[in-house]
Amino acid sequence: MLAITQTTYGETDVLELRDIGKPAIAADEVLIRVRAAGVDRGVWHVMAGLPYPVRLAGYGVRAPKNQVLGMDVAGIVEAVGADVTRFQPGDEVFGVGKGAFAEYTAAFERKLAPKPANLTFEQAAVVPISGMTALQGVRDQGEVASGQQVLVTGASGGVGSYAVQLAKAFGAEVTGVSGASKMDLVRSLGADHVVDYRRDDFAAGPQRYDVILDIAGNASLSRLRRALTPKGTVVIMGGENGGRWLGGTDRQMRAVVLSPFVSQRLRTFINSEKAQHLLDLTPLLESGAVVPPIDQRFPLSEVPKAIQYLLDGHARGKVVITLP
């Protein structure tokens, strides 16, 4: 099979399209013929091996343990392991694979769900990691409810675009923060108000929010707290400015330490990849309450270009890799 591979950590120039063997599957795994694969910021972290704790999380200390890049996947089940009970060959699925930038990938059964009937493979492929992260942030950590005022920073990005839609689906009045060139996208996602972060400070005015979903990852904790109601909740979901060691997690650590001593709830979490999250998203996807926002499509051979497009900040929503 053709696959995008890497033998060392680095930028997009370490990636190579190669012809390699299909992955073997364990008893609790499924072999998927990939029809589409999503691109998210996490792909860069795994490719670069940064921040360094990524390497200690099982991806390989000196070099990538799995040389095929990519996680988000949608495709058709080719074969199943002996212990797999929920899927059989021919089923259309989506979820998290172990090297999705390839013609075939292996995936744990526990990280897969049936593809929503109304979605194309491309649409389904851009849901898993970003959609599950947004769901856990909005529902489980933010506990967003009807009538609340909710602020979403990074509203035009992968996770942010789902967070806006989910907060609206749960009945909140949503304000999205983005750059001017992407404000129309944020409005189209259902945001009631949009703030251009280059011109306006969301914390400077009189508006206070019941929940802030901080996905852009560069607002100080004090600034986020200024924009909260006295008993509001901030969920820190992103951080990209903390260097090679912290990777932006310093804000999360300060929030955990400070939270017990203030009336506001300061929360953070590590995304979990479970089939149940995908199943919870499925009714929202099938009803149209949540629509996967695809910006650009790239063929498998152009994965490096797709990743660079995302890193350069051009993406309006999600980027997807398509396979025949």
N, C-alpha and C positions, 0 to 999 in steps of 0.2 A: 504494500500500500504506500501511497504518497503521504508524507507527514512533514510538518515543520519541526525541526529538531534543533537542539543546542547541546553542546558538550561543555560549555563554560558559562559563567555568569557574565553579563555585560548588557550593552544596549542592542538595538535591533540588528546590528551587523554581525552578531553571534548566531543569528538564526539562519537555517539552511533547509531548503526543500530537498528531501531525500526519499528514496525508495527503500522501505524497511519492512520487516515482517509484521503481520497483524499481532496485536497484543493477545496473550493468553489470558483466560479468565479463571478466577477462583470459583469455589462453590457458591459464594454469595454475590457473584458479579454477573453482569450482562454485557455481551458484546453488541455494540451499536454501529450500524452503518450511518455515518454522519451525513446529515443533509444540510446542517447549518451550525455554526458555532459563534457564540457571543464574545465580544472583546470588552473587557472592563479594566479599571485601573489595577486590579489585583494581578492581571496578566503581566504588567510591567514589573511589579514587585517580585514575582516569581522569576521572571526573566533576568532581572538585574541582581536578584539575591539581596535586595535592600528593602527596609533596614535590615541589619544583620540578624536580628531575632527571627526573621523569616527562615533563614537557613537552619536555625535550631528547632524550628517547628515541624521538621520532618522532610524538608525539601532538599536537603544535602548541604553539608558544611562547606566543603571545598568546591564541589561541582554539583550540578543538578542531579538528583537521584533519578527523576523521571525526565528523560531527554526530550519528550514530546510536550510542547506547550499547549495551553488552553484548558478551560474548565467548563464553561457554559456550553451545553449541547442539546440539539434536537435531532432525532433521526429514527431509524427503524431497527427494531431488535433483530439481530442476526443469529444469535445463539444465547443460551442461558446456562448458568452453572447448576450443579446438582441440587443445591438448596434453594434455588429461586422458585417462588410460588406465585408471584403477582404478575409475571410477564411470560410471554412465549414468542417465538420467532414470528415476525410480521407485525407486531404491535408498534404503534407510533408513540414515542416517549420523549420527555424532556427532563433535564436535570443537570447534574454535575458529573462530568466525566474525568478520567485520568489521562489527559492528553487529547483535547478535543480538536486541535488543529491538525486533523488527519482524516483519512478516508474511513477509518474505523477507530473506535475507542472503547475501552473497558470502563464500566461504571458500577459502583456498588448499588445493589437493588434498593437499599435504604435511602439513596439520594436521587431516585427517579420517580416520576409519576406519568400517567397517561397524558399525552399531548392534548390540550384543550381542543375540542372539535372544530371550533371556528378559527383557530389560528393557523397561519402557514408555518412551515418549519422555521423560516427566518424569524418570524415574530416570536415563536416559542423559544428559540435559542437565546434571545436577548433578555429573557425573564429571570432565569434561576437565581444567580447570585445577587444581582441588583434588586430584583423583586423581593427575594427572601429577606435581604438586609433591610429594605424599606419597610416591609411588613413587621419585622421584629422591632424596628425603631418606632414606628407609628403606633402599632397596636400594643405590643408587649411592654415596651419601655416608656413611651410617651403616654400610653393609655388615652389616646385621642378619642374625644366623645363629641356628640352633637352639640352645636352651639358654641364650642370653644373657638378662641382666636389662636391660630397656629401659624408660625413662621417657619419657612423652609429655606435655608441657605443652600447655595449650589443647586437651585431648583431646576436648572436646565441640563444637569448631568444625568448619568445613568441611574444612580440611586435616587437622586432628587426628583427626577421626572416621575418615578413611581410613588415617592413619598407624597408629592402634591396630589396625585390622583387618589391615593389611599386615604389621605386626610379628608379630602372632599367626599369620598364614598362613605366615610364614617360620620359625616355631617358637620364638619368644621368649616369655619370661614378662614380661607387660606391666603397668606401673603407669601409670594415667592421672591427670592433675591437672585438676580442674575445680571449679566452684562446686557447693555442696551441692544446688541445685535440678536440676543436670544429671548428678549422679553415677549415677542409674539408667540414663541413656542410655549413659554410658561403659561401665558393666557390660554392658549389652545388646550393645555392640559387641565384647565378648570380653575386656575388660581383666580381668586376674587380681586387681588391687588398684586402689583409687581413693583419691586424696588430695584433701580439700577444702582448696583453697589459702587460704581465709580462716581456717582453724583450725590447719592444720599446715604446717610448713616441710619440704619434701621433702629439703632439704639438712641438716637439723638432726639427724636420727637416724643410726643406724649403717649403714643400707642404702646400698650403693654400686652404681652402675649401669654396665654395659658400654657402653651407648649412651644418650645423652639427645637426644631430638628436641625442640628448644625452639621451639615454635610460638606460644606466648602472647606472647612478645616483650617481657617486662618484667623478667626475672631478670638480675641482674648476672652478668658473666662469672666472677667469683670464686666466686659462689654456685653456679653450674653446675659449676665445676670441683671444688668441695667434694663434690658428690654423685657424682662420677665415680670409677671405679676408677683406679689409677695409670696404666694404659695405655688407659683408656677413650676414647670418642669423643663429642664433643658436636657436633651439627649445628644451627646457628642458622638457623632457617627463617622467622622472623617478627620484626617490629619495628615498633611503632606509636607509640612515645613520643619520637621524635627531632625533632619540630618540622617546620617548613616546608622546611628545607633537607636535613637528614640523614634524617628520617623513620624513625629507629630503626636506621639502617645503621651508626652509630658502633660498636655492639657487634661487628658483622661485621668492620669494619675492624680493631678491636683484636684480634680473634681471629686474623685472618690474620697480623698482625705478631707476635703472641706464640707462635703454634703451633710455629715451628721451634725454640724454646728450651725447650720443656717436653716431658715424656714423653707427655702426653695429646694426642690429635688434636683440634684445634679447627677445625671446618670450616663453610663457608657456600657457597652457590651461587646462581646465577640460574636460575630455572626455564626449561627449554626446551620448546617446544610442537611435538612431533613425533608423526606418526602411529604410529611404532613404539612409543612409550610407551602409546598407546591400545590397540594390538594386544597389548602385554604384559599390560595390565590385563584384557583381554577374557576369557581363561580363568578368572581369579579371579572375575570378575563372573558368568560363566555357570555356574560351579560353586557359587556362593553363598558362597564364602570371603570375598568383599567384597560388601557390600550397600549401595547408596546410601541414606544416612539422610535422608529428606526430612521437614522440620518443617512448613513452611507453603507453600501455593500461592496465587499472586496472578495475576489476569488482566493482560494487557498494559497496560491503562489504569491499573493500580495499581502500576506499577514504582516511582514515588517512595515509596509506602508500604512496598513490599518492601525497598527499600534502607534506609529509616529503621528498619525492624524489625531488620535485621541490625546497623546501627550502634548501636542501643540495647542490644545484647547479649542480645536475647531468643532468638535462633536456637539450636535444639538440632539441630545437624547443618546441613543445607542448606535453602536457600530457592529456589523455582523459579517461573518465570513460565510460564503455560500459554496456549496458543493453540489455537483449534479446527482 
